[in-house]
Amino acid sequence: MKVTVDIDCTPEEARRFLGLPDLGPVHEAYVERMTRMVTDGTSTEAFGEMMKNWGPMSDAGLAMWRQMAEQMTGKRG
């Protein structure tokens, strides 16, 4: 026997139903800080340190972010 159930709900309703936390404020803070770092011309060292703290990445992933920051700011770390 096969049973199919279709649930019509928004992502917010599904998140609440499953008891998952609302990470919207965390996401907004992350995007705001990233935007500020790019527009203010923050050093690539500070950008790399932020990425180390905020994201579980390997050295290869961190090197990619550092290179991207250097290209956006025109500075070499």
N, C-alpha and C positions, 0 to 999 in steps of 0.2 A: 504494500500500500504506500502511496506517495501523497503527501499533503503539502500544498503550497499556500503560504500566507503572504499577502501583500500588505505592507504597512505604509500608510501615507502620512508622513510627518516631516517636519523641518529638521535640519541637522541639530538645531538647538533643542528641539523636543526629544530627539533621540539621545542626545548627550545627557539631558536631565533624567530621562527614563532609565538609562544605564548607570546613572550615578557617577558619571565622569565629571571632573572638575572643569570649571569655566576658565580656560586659559586665555581668553580674549584680552584682559588687562596686561598679562605678561607679554603677549604678542605685540600689543600696542607699544609697550615700553621698549621692547627690543627694536622695533622698527623706528621708533623715535630716536633712540640712541644711535642706531646705525646711520640714520639720516643726518643727525648732528655731526657725527664723525666725518662723514663725507663732505658736508657743506663747510664745516669749520676747518678743514684741512688738517685734521689730527694726524699725528705721526703714525707711521706704519707699525712702530713698536707698540704703541697704545692699542692700535687696531688688532694686532696679533694677540696681545695679552687679553683683550676682551673676548676674542674668538676662543682662546684657550679656556677661559673661565665659563663661557656660555655654551660651548658646543663640544661634545666628545668627538674629537677628530684626531686622526693620525697626523704625523708630521707632513705627509704628502698633502693632506687636505688643508692643513694650516699654511703650507707654502703656497697653495693656490690662492687662498684668501689674501695672503701678504702681497702676492704679485698683483692681484686685482686692485688692492688698495694703492699700491705704488703707481699703477697705471692711471688710476682716477685722480690721485693727488699730484702726480708728477714728481714725487719725492722717492728717493732710494733710502732704504733702511739700513 
